[in-house]
Amino acid sequence: MKRLLIAASLVALTAVPAFARDQIRIVGSSTVYPFTTAVAEQIGKSSGMKTPVVESTGTGGGFKLFCAGVGADHPDFSNASRAIKKGEFEDCAKNGVTEIVEIKIGFDGLALADSVKGADMSLTKKHIFMALAKQVPDKDGKLVANPYKMWNEIDPALPAQKIEVYGPPPTSGTRDSFMELVMEKGAEGFDSLKELKKSDAKAFEAVWKSMREDGAFVEAGENDNLIVQKLIGNPNALGIFGFANVAENTQIHALAIDGVVPTFETIASGEYKVARPLFVYVKKQHIGVIPGMAEFVAEFTFEKAVGEDGYLSEKGLIPLPGEDAAKVREAANAMTVLTIDMVK
């Protein structure tokens, strides 16, 4: 009898650790981090539950952790400053993460910023491509190693200061978005690269996806505060940020891109084109097992949080239009899961 009781106890012990956790764990995008942290703090204050733990790992790093499996050792939510990729979705499925709910929480603009003591530059996407691409077309349209050292070498109207830009690593959703919204569009400003896109799409992609490695572009990690400190220490340097990070920091300011400065109003209206949606992904298999997950989802879709006058707008989140917000809320409440055909 004693042996049976011991055996039963061992079975119970091996079954419990899979979900032996009473606190929500969230990973992912540094851009979404301040919004999720605000929601987590609200949940902690209002519900009596433990405040969720939020980690800033970058979008790509967050998906790796999120997709690694189901159970207490794996995160419940993943923040993302871009949509989940098909390969990431497939990795999730391979590891048993088969029920994922996508919540679009709002929009954010990407910004190039410098210290408030720096020059008030106005750039185009073509300027930025010419400054940061590993290879650029010469006057005959032939690709050459990027020769530009100073901004005024690109355009005499720009200041005579060294090109030095701090940005996120390839694991960051901000980096992915910057490449697609700025570098690709900037490359299309050259007739020779437009033709290359038509004749050899892969070769064109390799051009706009390859950043300089000679010190003009510096990967500064996932910590946006570190980039801010770099800019404060060097007023001639620029940094790549989500708009929310610039809006919250009085020591840096965003530069105009294609004649438009990113603001809450210009991003919301669509006038500022360098903008992207932000997401939170939910591991549905943990709902009902990890306490507080349903309440967290509800809080993140409430008007008081993500609405035009919600507390997240004060932190720089650009809200979804009313009709879109209602659809997102309905899908989140229904816990509608993603399918492979919904992922790009």
ROKEGU-158411 format. One record per residue (C-alpha): residue in one letter; x, y, z. Coordinates in Angstrom, 3 decimals. Example, Ala and Ser with C-alpha at 12.3 -4.5 7.8 and 13.67 -1.06 7.14 Angstrom:
REM ROKEGU-158411
+------+----------+----------+----------+
: resn :        x :        y :        z :
+------+----------+----------+----------+
:    A :   12.300 :   -4.500 :    7.800 :
:    S :   13.670 :   -1.060 :    7.140 :
+------+----------+----------+----------+
REM end
This chain:
REM ROKEGU-158411
+------+----------+----------+----------+
: resn :        x :        y :        z :
+------+----------+----------+----------+
:    M :    0.000 :    0.000 :    0.000 :
:    K :    2.815 :    2.374 :    0.951 :
:    R :    4.514 :    1.680 :   -2.400 :
:    L :    1.294 :    2.501 :   -4.242 :
:    L :    0.965 :    5.817 :   -2.382 :
:    I :    4.575 :    6.717 :   -3.155 :
:    A :    4.075 :    5.853 :   -6.837 :
:    A :    0.900 :    7.946 :   -6.973 :
:    S :    2.703 :   10.846 :   -5.351 :
:    L :    5.506 :   10.636 :   -7.910 :
:    V :    2.995 :   10.665 :  -10.784 :
:    A :    1.324 :   13.740 :   -9.306 :
:    L :    4.653 :   15.507 :   -8.875 :
:    T :    5.675 :   14.885 :  -12.470 :
:    A :    2.311 :   16.179 :  -13.706 :
:    V :    2.288 :   19.456 :  -11.765 :
:    P :    5.460 :   21.259 :  -12.980 :
:    A :    4.079 :   21.662 :  -16.507 :
:    F :    1.902 :   24.500 :  -15.164 :
:    A :    3.277 :   25.124 :  -11.672 :
:    R :    3.273 :   28.903 :  -12.025 :
:    D :    0.882 :   31.545 :  -10.688 :
:    Q :    2.325 :   34.612 :  -12.443 :
:    I :    2.022 :   35.597 :  -16.109 :
:    R :    5.257 :   35.781 :  -18.094 :
:    I :    5.586 :   38.036 :  -21.150 :
:    V :    8.540 :   38.396 :  -23.555 :
:    G :    9.255 :   40.183 :  -26.831 :
:    S :    9.480 :   43.597 :  -28.456 :
:    S :   11.213 :   46.503 :  -26.721 :
:    T :    8.791 :   48.840 :  -28.518 :
:    V :    5.701 :   47.103 :  -27.111 :
:    Y :    7.362 :   46.629 :  -23.711 :
:    P :    6.240 :   49.970 :  -22.155 :
:    F :    2.617 :   49.375 :  -23.202 :
:    T :    2.542 :   45.821 :  -21.872 :
:    T :    4.269 :   46.919 :  -18.675 :
:    A :    1.565 :   49.546 :  -18.120 :
:    V :   -1.166 :   46.932 :  -18.598 :
:    A :    0.673 :   44.515 :  -16.298 :
:    E :    0.888 :   47.170 :  -13.571 :
:    Q :   -2.817 :   47.938 :  -13.974 :
:    I :   -3.648 :   44.237 :  -13.614 :
:    G :   -1.476 :   44.026 :  -10.500 :
:    K :   -3.214 :   47.031 :   -8.913 :
:    S :   -6.803 :   46.215 :   -9.785 :
:    S :   -7.088 :   42.440 :   -9.645 :
:    G :   -5.172 :   41.376 :   -6.574 :
:    M :   -3.185 :   38.961 :   -8.752 :
:    K :    0.578 :   39.032 :   -9.024 :
:    T :    1.813 :   41.656 :  -11.466 :
:    P :    2.862 :   39.918 :  -14.703 :
:    V :    6.590 :   39.719 :  -15.423 :
:    V :    7.510 :   41.515 :  -18.679 :
:    E :   10.885 :   40.968 :  -20.358 :
:    S :   12.294 :   42.975 :  -23.279 :
:    T :   13.926 :   40.372 :  -25.523 :
:    G :   13.223 :   41.799 :  -28.981 :
:    T :   10.496 :   40.537 :  -31.293 :
:    G :   12.512 :   37.700 :  -32.833 :
:    G :   13.954 :   36.636 :  -29.487 :
:    G :   10.472 :   36.719 :  -27.969 :
:    F :    9.053 :   34.414 :  -30.619 :
:    K :   11.903 :   31.924 :  -30.063 :
:    L :   11.033 :   31.742 :  -26.369 :
:    F :    7.267 :   31.772 :  -26.952 :
:    C :    7.403 :   29.057 :  -29.611 :
:    A :    9.717 :   26.754 :  -27.672 :
:    G :    6.878 :   24.866 :  -25.983 :
:    V :    3.867 :   24.697 :  -23.674 :
:    G :    4.098 :   24.697 :  -19.876 :
:    A :    5.479 :   26.675 :  -16.952 :
:    D :    8.950 :   26.976 :  -18.457 :
:    H :    7.617 :   28.866 :  -21.478 :
:    P :    6.126 :   32.394 :  -21.797 :
:    D :    2.389 :   33.020 :  -21.996 :
:    F :    2.493 :   36.115 :  -24.217 :
:    S :    4.890 :   37.545 :  -26.782 :
:    N :    5.037 :   41.245 :  -27.695 :
:    A :    5.846 :   41.991 :  -31.340 :
:    S :    6.490 :   45.083 :  -33.419 :
:    R :    5.685 :   43.089 :  -36.554 :
:    A :    3.386 :   40.192 :  -37.379 :
:    I :    4.562 :   36.651 :  -36.694 :
:    K :    6.364 :   35.099 :  -39.662 :
:    K :    5.343 :   31.826 :  -41.275 :
:    G :    8.595 :   30.161 :  -40.189 :
:    E :    8.008 :   31.238 :  -36.584 :
:    F :    4.431 :   29.990 :  -36.708 :
:    E :    5.675 :   26.632 :  -38.011 :
:    D :    8.307 :   26.454 :  -35.254 :
:    C :    5.543 :   26.997 :  -32.708 :
:    A :    3.517 :   24.140 :  -34.186 :
:    K :    6.526 :   21.780 :  -34.163 :
:    N :    6.942 :   22.428 :  -30.443 :
:    G :    3.278 :   21.894 :  -29.583 :
:    V :    2.255 :   25.566 :  -29.504 :
:    T :   -0.753 :   25.031 :  -31.720 :
:    E :   -3.243 :   27.660 :  -30.492 :
:    I :   -2.018 :   31.234 :  -30.931 :
:    V :   -4.230 :   34.305 :  -30.693 :
:    E :   -3.054 :   37.525 :  -32.344 :
:    I :   -4.099 :   40.873 :  -30.852 :
:    K :   -3.318 :   44.030 :  -32.803 :
:    I :   -3.058 :   46.689 :  -30.099 :
:    G :   -2.433 :   49.814 :  -32.191 :
:    F :    0.222 :   51.541 :  -34.284 :
:    D :    3.659 :   52.996 :  -33.806 :
:    G :    5.849 :   55.116 :  -36.042 :
:    L :    9.515 :   54.411 :  -36.631 :
:    A :   11.709 :   57.407 :  -36.004 :
:    L :   15.233 :   58.558 :  -36.662 :
:    A :   16.119 :   60.755 :  -33.721 :
:    D :   19.042 :   62.711 :  -32.359 :
:    S :   19.851 :   64.656 :  -29.225 :
:    V :   17.872 :   67.859 :  -28.728 :
:    K :   21.301 :   69.514 :  -29.029 :
:    G :   21.835 :   67.966 :  -32.461 :
:    A :   21.111 :   69.351 :  -35.929 :
:    D :   17.468 :   69.523 :  -36.999 :
:    M :   17.926 :   67.419 :  -40.138 :
:    S :   15.200 :   66.616 :  -42.645 :
:    L :   15.847 :   63.339 :  -44.439 :
:    T :   14.285 :   61.298 :  -47.199 :
:    K :   14.165 :   57.524 :  -47.382 :
:    K :   16.655 :   57.759 :  -50.255 :
:    H :   19.051 :   59.785 :  -48.066 :
:    I :   18.834 :   57.138 :  -45.348 :
:    F :   19.440 :   54.283 :  -47.786 :
:    M :   22.479 :   56.110 :  -49.188 :
:    A :   23.812 :   56.611 :  -45.665 :
:    L :   23.327 :   53.082 :  -44.344 :
:    A :   23.329 :   50.542 :  -47.191 :
:    K :   26.434 :   48.400 :  -47.595 :
:    Q :   26.359 :   48.979 :  -51.348 :
:    V :   24.901 :   51.911 :  -53.286 :
:    P :   24.684 :   52.748 :  -56.991 :
:    D :   27.349 :   55.066 :  -58.422 :
:    K :   26.548 :   57.705 :  -61.058 :
:    D :   26.446 :   54.975 :  -63.725 :
:    G :   24.086 :   52.781 :  -61.676 :
:    K :   26.788 :   50.244 :  -60.792 :
:    L :   26.760 :   48.944 :  -57.213 :
:    V :   29.819 :   49.993 :  -55.228 :
:    A :   30.891 :   49.857 :  -51.591 :
:    N :   29.230 :   52.760 :  -49.771 :
:    P :   31.643 :   55.719 :  -50.093 :
:    Y :   29.739 :   58.266 :  -47.985 :
:    K :   31.355 :   59.398 :  -44.744 :
:    M :   29.481 :   62.681 :  -44.160 :
:    W :   25.811 :   63.586 :  -44.526 :
:    N :   26.573 :   66.564 :  -46.805 :
:    E :   28.302 :   64.184 :  -49.263 :
:    I :   24.861 :   62.671 :  -49.841 :
:    D :   23.108 :   66.036 :  -50.156 :
:    P :   24.797 :   69.459 :  -49.777 :
:    A :   21.704 :   70.653 :  -47.880 :
:    L :   22.482 :   68.198 :  -45.070 :
:    P :   24.929 :   69.107 :  -42.280 :
:    A :   28.670 :   68.478 :  -42.588 :
:    Q :   28.716 :   65.837 :  -39.890 :
:    K :   29.863 :   62.238 :  -39.768 :
:    I :   27.319 :   59.526 :  -40.574 :
:    E :   26.838 :   57.580 :  -37.350 :
:    V :   23.554 :   55.788 :  -36.692 :
:    Y :   22.754 :   53.475 :  -33.767 :
:    G :   20.095 :   50.865 :  -34.336 :
:    P :   18.653 :   47.539 :  -33.207 :
:    P :   20.000 :   44.072 :  -34.153 :
:    P :   18.417 :   41.710 :  -36.718 :
:    T :   16.385 :   39.964 :  -33.974 :
:    S :   14.408 :   43.178 :  -33.421 :
:    G :   11.007 :   43.817 :  -34.983 :
:    T :   11.974 :   47.486 :  -35.162 :
:    R :   14.930 :   46.492 :  -37.367 :
:    D :   12.668 :   44.378 :  -39.611 :
:    S :   10.197 :   47.226 :  -39.982 :
:    F :   12.920 :   49.804 :  -40.585 :
:    M :   14.393 :   47.706 :  -43.369 :
:    E :   11.045 :   47.256 :  -45.125 :
:    L :    9.608 :   50.733 :  -44.572 :
:    V :   12.774 :   52.791 :  -45.060 :
:    M :   15.645 :   50.898 :  -46.654 :
:    E :   13.590 :   49.067 :  -49.285 :
:    K :   11.656 :   52.216 :  -50.184 :
:    G :   14.890 :   54.220 :  -50.294 :
:    A :   16.458 :   51.694 :  -52.663 :
:    E :   13.468 :   52.070 :  -54.976 :
:    G :   14.470 :   55.733 :  -55.373 :
:    F :   17.196 :   54.634 :  -57.804 :
:    D :   16.223 :   53.767 :  -61.383 :
:    S :   18.955 :   51.103 :  -61.573 :
:    L :   17.657 :   49.366 :  -58.443 :
:    K :   14.061 :   49.568 :  -59.679 :
:    E :   15.214 :   47.666 :  -62.758 :
:    L :   17.112 :   45.179 :  -60.596 :
:    K :   13.924 :   44.556 :  -58.604 :
:    K :   12.121 :   43.662 :  -61.834 :
:    S :   14.900 :   41.469 :  -63.224 :
:    D :   16.221 :   39.809 :  -60.056 :
:    A :   14.082 :   40.280 :  -56.934 :
:    K :   16.468 :   38.278 :  -54.748 :
:    A :   19.466 :   40.394 :  -55.750 :
:    F :   17.456 :   43.561 :  -55.056 :
:    E :   16.462 :   42.205 :  -51.638 :
:    A :   20.096 :   41.478 :  -50.820 :
:    V :   20.977 :   45.114 :  -51.564 :
:    W :   18.386 :   46.774 :  -49.320 :
:    K :   18.799 :   44.227 :  -46.537 :
:    S :   22.588 :   44.648 :  -46.241 :
:    M :   23.701 :   47.333 :  -43.790 :
:    R :   27.128 :   48.945 :  -43.588 :
:    E :   29.750 :   47.274 :  -41.405 :
:    D :   32.343 :   50.073 :  -41.399 :
:    G :   31.093 :   51.906 :  -38.295 :
:    A :   28.527 :   54.189 :  -39.941 :
:    F :   25.777 :   51.888 :  -38.664 :
:    V :   26.223 :   50.467 :  -35.176 :
:    E :   24.103 :   47.646 :  -33.756 :
:    A :   23.393 :   48.797 :  -30.208 :
:    G :   21.317 :   45.891 :  -28.909 :
:    E :   17.702 :   45.730 :  -27.780 :
:    N :   18.074 :   48.352 :  -25.022 :
:    D :   16.639 :   51.616 :  -26.362 :
:    N :   17.803 :   53.480 :  -23.254 :
:    L :   21.376 :   52.626 :  -24.182 :
:    I :   20.892 :   54.243 :  -27.602 :
:    V :   19.433 :   57.341 :  -25.924 :
:    Q :   22.567 :   57.627 :  -23.775 :
:    K :   24.751 :   57.311 :  -26.889 :
:    L :   22.878 :   60.206 :  -28.515 :
:    I :   23.128 :   62.383 :  -25.422 :
:    G :   26.872 :   61.768 :  -25.378 :
:    N :   27.239 :   62.448 :  -29.113 :
:    P :   24.843 :   65.106 :  -30.507 :
:    N :   25.995 :   64.309 :  -34.079 :
:    A :   24.807 :   60.689 :  -33.894 :
:    L :   21.323 :   59.413 :  -34.817 :
:    G :   19.323 :   56.520 :  -33.427 :
:    I :   16.518 :   54.311 :  -34.744 :
:    F :   13.528 :   54.033 :  -32.397 :
:    G :    9.860 :   53.324 :  -32.164 :
:    F :    8.006 :   56.650 :  -31.889 :
:    A :    6.713 :   55.747 :  -28.438 :
:    N :   10.284 :   55.709 :  -27.114 :
:    V :   10.972 :   59.163 :  -28.571 :
:    A :    7.681 :   60.592 :  -27.309 :
:    E :    8.540 :   59.591 :  -23.747 :
:    N :   12.065 :   61.055 :  -23.780 :
:    T :   12.652 :   64.806 :  -23.615 :
:    Q :   16.391 :   64.489 :  -24.326 :
:    I :   15.949 :   63.383 :  -27.953 :
:    H :   13.733 :   64.501 :  -30.809 :
:    A :   12.509 :   62.849 :  -34.012 :
:    L :   13.639 :   64.056 :  -37.433 :
:    A :   11.376 :   64.618 :  -40.419 :
:    I :   11.337 :   61.862 :  -43.033 :
:    D :   10.082 :   62.844 :  -46.486 :
:    G :    9.053 :   66.219 :  -45.041 :
:    V :    6.874 :   64.872 :  -42.205 :
:    V :    7.828 :   64.766 :  -38.527 :
:    P :    6.376 :   61.770 :  -36.649 :
:    T :    3.792 :   62.880 :  -34.111 :
:    F :    0.735 :   61.245 :  -32.588 :
:    E :   -1.403 :   63.126 :  -35.140 :
:    T :    0.683 :   62.485 :  -38.287 :
:    I :    0.956 :   58.756 :  -37.554 :
:    A :   -2.750 :   58.399 :  -36.728 :
:    S :   -3.768 :   60.254 :  -39.898 :
:    G :   -1.446 :   58.224 :  -42.131 :
:    E :    0.479 :   61.336 :  -43.198 :
:    Y :    3.686 :   59.913 :  -41.707 :
:    K :    4.373 :   56.811 :  -43.786 :
:    V :    7.042 :   55.142 :  -41.665 :
:    A :    4.581 :   53.405 :  -39.340 :
:    R :    3.670 :   49.821 :  -38.441 :
:    P :    1.107 :   47.872 :  -36.383 :
:    L :    2.006 :   46.464 :  -32.977 :
:    F :    0.882 :   43.081 :  -31.639 :
:    V :    0.588 :   40.888 :  -28.587 :
:    Y :    0.429 :   37.118 :  -29.131 :
:    V :   -1.370 :   34.846 :  -26.672 :
:    K :   -0.660 :   31.171 :  -25.965 :
:    K :   -4.261 :   29.993 :  -25.700 :
:    Q :   -3.203 :   26.631 :  -24.295 :
:    H :   -2.157 :   28.430 :  -21.096 :
:    I :   -5.492 :   30.210 :  -20.581 :
:    G :   -7.416 :   28.732 :  -17.693 :
:    V :   -4.205 :   27.215 :  -16.343 :
:    I :   -1.928 :   30.202 :  -15.746 :
:    P :   -4.104 :   32.526 :  -13.640 :
:    G :   -4.994 :   35.975 :  -14.935 :
:    M :   -4.414 :   35.480 :  -18.648 :
:    A :   -8.030 :   36.077 :  -19.675 :
:    E :   -8.128 :   39.211 :  -17.508 :
:    F :   -4.892 :   40.431 :  -19.093 :
:    V :   -6.308 :   39.992 :  -22.610 :
:    A :   -9.480 :   41.837 :  -21.607 :
:    E :   -7.503 :   44.725 :  -20.118 :
:    F :   -5.423 :   45.035 :  -23.289 :
:    T :   -8.550 :   45.435 :  -25.418 :
:    F :  -10.544 :   47.775 :  -23.136 :
:    E :  -11.231 :   51.265 :  -24.461 :
:    K :   -9.772 :   52.692 :  -21.241 :
:    A :   -6.411 :   51.148 :  -22.212 :
:    V :   -6.135 :   51.218 :  -26.011 :
:    G :   -8.772 :   53.827 :  -26.908 :
:    E :   -8.099 :   57.354 :  -28.127 :
:    D :   -8.122 :   58.658 :  -24.555 :
:    G :   -6.781 :   55.446 :  -23.020 :
:    Y :   -3.838 :   55.326 :  -20.662 :
:    L :   -1.637 :   53.699 :  -23.342 :
:    S :   -2.085 :   56.681 :  -25.674 :
:    E :   -0.361 :   58.760 :  -23.003 :
:    K :    2.655 :   56.507 :  -23.513 :
:    G :    2.651 :   57.006 :  -27.282 :
:    L :    0.462 :   54.169 :  -28.583 :
:    I :   -1.497 :   55.235 :  -31.677 :
:    P :   -4.957 :   53.654 :  -31.307 :
:    L :   -6.729 :   51.590 :  -33.940 :
:    P :   -9.701 :   53.221 :  -35.699 :
:    G :  -12.979 :   52.486 :  -33.894 :
:    E :  -14.266 :   49.820 :  -36.293 :
:    D :  -10.916 :   47.995 :  -36.356 :
:    A :  -10.652 :   48.175 :  -32.562 :
:    A :  -14.111 :   46.583 :  -32.246 :
:    K :  -13.106 :   43.704 :  -34.550 :
:    V :   -9.898 :   43.108 :  -32.596 :
:    R :  -11.815 :   43.139 :  -29.310 :
:    E :  -14.370 :   40.658 :  -30.674 :
:    A :  -11.657 :   38.277 :  -31.958 :
:    A :   -9.718 :   38.537 :  -28.685 :
:    N :  -12.799 :   37.846 :  -26.558 :
:    A :  -13.616 :   34.835 :  -28.748 :
:    M :   -9.974 :   33.688 :  -28.519 :
:    T :   -9.892 :   33.203 :  -32.300 :
:    V :   -6.706 :   31.302 :  -33.154 :
:    L :   -4.387 :   31.971 :  -36.086 :
:    T :   -4.193 :   29.471 :  -38.922 :
:    I :   -1.254 :   29.059 :  -41.314 :
:    D :   -3.141 :   30.678 :  -44.176 :
:    M :   -3.542 :   33.858 :  -42.071 :
:    V :    0.250 :   34.213 :  -41.658 :
:    K :    2.420 :   35.838 :  -44.332 :
+------+----------+----------+----------+
REM end
